[in-house]
Amino acid sequence: MFTGIVEETGKVVSFEERDNAWRLILEAHEVTRDLQMGDSVAVNGCCLTAVAFAENRIEFDLLEESKRLTSIGAVGVGGKVNLERALLPSTRMGGHFVSGHVDGTGVIEAIEPRGKDFFFRIKPAMENLRYIVHKGCITVDGISLTVAEVDESGFAIWLIPHTMEVTNLHTKKVGDLVNLEYDLIAKYVEKLFAPK
C-alpha cells in the first residue's frame, strides 16, 4: 500500500528482456536507504518487488502483464520515474490509499501553464471513466491527485509548481502515456453493488 506522495524521481538505467522476466534497473538515492530484498516500491505507481539493489541502484523484474498495462516500457533509458516506498504504520497519510495495481494508461492531451499552476488534460480508456469523479482521487504515474474536471472524453488535474518540480511530470509532453490507478473505493463499491 502506498500514499501517492512521491519520495524521489529515479532514472532508468536499462529495461531489457531476460530469459525469465523483463528486468528494470533504476538509479535512485532516497528509496535505496534501508531497502530490503523483496520490498515493494511504486515505480510510476506500479508496485514492483526489489530483486537486487546496491547503493543508488535498484533492480526489478516485471511480469508481462505489468509491461502490457503500464507505461514503464515507454519511459526509455535516462527517463525519469516517480518512486515511493511502501507505507509504514507510522507514516502520515498525506495522499490517498494507492494499491500500486495500475489499471491502465492514459494519454496526455494538454499541458498548459496557467498563472502559477499547471493544467493537465488526460484521456483514459473510456470504459474507466465511470471510476473518475469531480474532486475525487486519482493516481497519475504514482502521484495522488484530485480530479479537477471530468467529462465524457477525459479528465483534468491541476498541479502546483512543487508537484511539477519533485515528480516526473515536468518531463512529460502532449501524447505521452501515464499510468492510472482509479479510486479503490469506487471499484469496491461497483463490485459490491453489481447485479448478481
C-alpha positions as CSV (number, residue, x, y, z in Angstrom):
1,M,0.0,0.0,0.0
2,F,1.2,3.5,-0.9
3,T,0.0,7.1,-0.4
4,G,0.8,8.6,-3.8
5,I,3.3,11.1,-2.3
6,V,6.4,10.7,-4.4
7,E,9.7,10.4,-2.4
8,E,12.0,11.0,-5.4
9,T,12.4,10.5,-9.1
10,G,14.7,7.8,-10.3
11,K,16.5,7.4,-13.6
12,V,16.0,4.4,-15.9
13,V,19.4,2.7,-16.4
14,S,18.1,-0.2,-18.5
15,F,14.9,-2.1,-19.3
16,E,15.6,-5.4,-21.1
17,E,14.1,-8.8,-21.7
18,R,15.9,-11.6,-19.9
19,D,15.2,-15.4,-20.0
20,N,12.6,-15.3,-17.2
21,A,11.4,-11.7,-17.0
22,W,11.7,-8.1,-18.0
23,R,14.4,-6.5,-15.9
24,L,14.2,-2.8,-15.0
25,I,17.3,-1.2,-13.5
26,L,17.0,2.2,-11.9
27,E,19.3,4.8,-10.4
28,A,17.8,6.1,-7.1
29,H,19.1,7.6,-3.9
30,E,16.4,8.1,-1.3
31,V,14.4,4.9,-1.7
32,T,17.6,2.7,-1.5
33,R,18.1,3.7,2.1
34,D,17.0,0.9,4.4
35,L,15.7,-1.1,1.4
36,Q,15.4,-4.8,1.9
37,M,15.3,-7.6,-0.6
38,G,11.7,-8.2,-1.6
39,D,10.5,-4.8,-0.5
40,S,7.8,-3.1,-2.6
41,V,8.4,0.1,-4.4
42,A,5.9,2.0,-6.5
43,V,7.6,2.9,-9.8
44,N,5.3,5.4,-11.7
45,G,2.6,4.0,-9.5
46,C,3.2,0.3,-10.3
47,C,4.0,-1.8,-7.3
48,L,7.3,-3.7,-8.0
49,T,9.4,-6.0,-5.9
50,A,13.1,-5.2,-5.4
51,V,15.0,-8.3,-6.6
52,A,18.5,-6.7,-6.3
53,F,19.9,-3.5,-5.1
54,A,23.1,-1.7,-4.3
55,E,24.0,1.9,-3.3
56,N,21.9,4.2,-5.6
57,R,20.7,1.3,-7.8
58,I,17.6,-1.0,-7.7
59,E,16.5,-3.8,-9.9
60,F,13.0,-5.2,-10.5
61,D,11.5,-8.0,-12.6
62,L,8.3,-7.2,-14.4
63,L,5.5,-9.5,-15.3
64,E,4.4,-9.5,-18.9
65,E,1.1,-8.2,-17.5
66,S,2.8,-5.2,-15.8
67,K,4.6,-4.4,-19.0
68,R,1.4,-4.5,-21.0
69,L,-0.8,-2.5,-18.6
70,T,1.8,0.2,-17.7
71,S,3.8,2.9,-19.5
72,I,7.1,1.8,-17.9
73,G,8.4,0.3,-21.1
74,A,7.9,3.6,-22.9
75,V,9.9,5.7,-20.5
76,G,13.3,4.9,-22.1
77,V,16.8,4.8,-20.8
78,G,17.6,8.0,-19.0
79,G,13.9,8.7,-18.4
80,K,12.6,9.8,-15.0
81,V,10.2,7.7,-12.9
82,N,8.4,8.5,-9.7
83,L,9.4,6.4,-6.7
84,E,7.7,5.7,-3.4
85,R,8.4,3.0,-0.8
86,A,5.6,1.1,0.7
87,L,3.5,2.7,3.5
88,L,4.6,2.1,7.1
89,P,2.1,2.0,10.1
90,S,3.8,5.2,11.3
91,T,3.6,7.1,8.0
92,R,1.4,10.1,7.7
93,M,-1.4,9.6,5.1
94,G,-0.8,12.7,3.0
95,G,-2.3,11.4,-0.2
96,H,-4.9,8.6,-0.5
97,F,-4.8,4.8,-0.5
98,V,-2.9,3.7,-3.5
99,S,-2.5,-0.1,-4.1
100,G,0.1,0.1,-6.8
101,H,-2.0,-2.0,-9.1
102,V,-2.1,0.1,-12.2
103,D,-5.5,-0.1,-14.0
104,G,-4.1,1.1,-17.3
105,T,-2.7,4.1,-19.1
106,G,-4.0,7.5,-20.2
107,V,-2.7,9.8,-22.9
108,I,-1.8,13.4,-22.0
109,E,-3.9,15.6,-24.3
110,A,-2.9,19.1,-22.9
111,I,-0.3,20.6,-20.7
112,E,-0.9,24.3,-20.0
113,P,0.8,26.7,-17.6
114,R,-2.0,28.9,-16.2
115,G,-0.7,31.6,-13.9
116,K,1.5,29.9,-11.3
117,D,-0.2,26.5,-11.8
118,F,-0.2,23.8,-14.4
119,F,-3.2,22.2,-16.1
120,F,-3.1,18.7,-17.5
121,R,-5.8,17.0,-19.5
122,I,-5.7,13.2,-19.7
123,K,-7.7,10.7,-21.8
124,P,-8.1,7.3,-20.2
125,A,-9.7,4.2,-21.6
126,M,-13.4,5.2,-22.0
127,E,-14.7,2.2,-20.0
128,N,-12.8,3.5,-17.0
129,L,-14.4,7.0,-16.9
130,R,-17.1,5.6,-14.5
131,Y,-14.4,5.5,-11.8
132,I,-13.5,9.2,-12.1
133,V,-15.5,11.8,-10.2
134,H,-15.1,15.5,-9.9
135,K,-13.0,16.3,-6.8
136,G,-12.3,12.5,-6.4
137,C,-8.9,10.9,-6.1
138,I,-6.8,9.6,-8.9
139,T,-3.3,8.3,-9.2
140,V,-1.3,9.5,-12.2
141,D,2.2,8.0,-12.6
142,G,2.1,7.2,-8.8
143,I,1.1,10.7,-7.8
144,S,-2.0,11.2,-5.6
145,L,-4.0,13.9,-7.3
146,T,-7.5,15.5,-7.2
147,V,-9.7,15.4,-10.3
148,A,-10.5,19.0,-11.2
149,E,-12.8,18.3,-14.2
150,V,-14.3,15.2,-15.8
151,D,-16.5,14.9,-18.9
152,E,-17.4,12.2,-21.5
153,S,-13.9,12.3,-23.1
154,G,-11.5,12.5,-20.2
155,F,-10.4,14.4,-17.1
156,A,-8.2,17.2,-15.9
157,I,-5.9,17.8,-13.0
158,W,-4.2,20.9,-11.7
159,L,-0.7,20.9,-10.3
160,I,1.1,23.3,-8.1
161,P,4.8,24.2,-9.0
162,H,6.1,22.0,-6.2
163,T,4.5,18.8,-7.7
164,M,5.9,19.7,-11.1
165,E,9.4,20.1,-9.6
166,V,9.5,16.9,-7.5
167,T,7.9,14.5,-9.8
168,N,8.5,13.4,-13.4
169,L,5.5,15.4,-14.7
170,H,7.8,18.3,-15.7
171,T,9.4,15.9,-18.3
172,K,6.0,15.0,-19.9
173,K,4.7,16.3,-23.2
174,V,1.4,16.0,-25.1
175,G,0.9,12.5,-26.4
176,D,2.9,10.8,-23.6
177,L,1.4,7.9,-21.7
178,V,0.9,8.0,-17.9
179,N,-0.1,5.2,-15.6
180,L,-3.5,5.5,-14.0
181,E,-4.9,3.9,-10.9
182,Y,-8.6,4.7,-10.2
183,D,-10.0,5.2,-6.7
184,L,-10.1,1.9,-4.8
185,I,-13.4,2.8,-3.1
186,A,-15.1,3.3,-6.4
187,K,-14.0,-0.1,-7.6
188,Y,-15.1,-1.9,-4.5
189,V,-18.5,-0.1,-4.4
190,E,-19.1,-1.1,-8.1
191,K,-18.2,-4.7,-7.2
192,L,-20.4,-4.8,-4.1
193,F,-23.4,-3.4,-5.9
194,A,-23.0,-5.1,-9.2
195,P,-26.0,-7.2,-10.3
196,K,-25.5,-10.9,-9.4
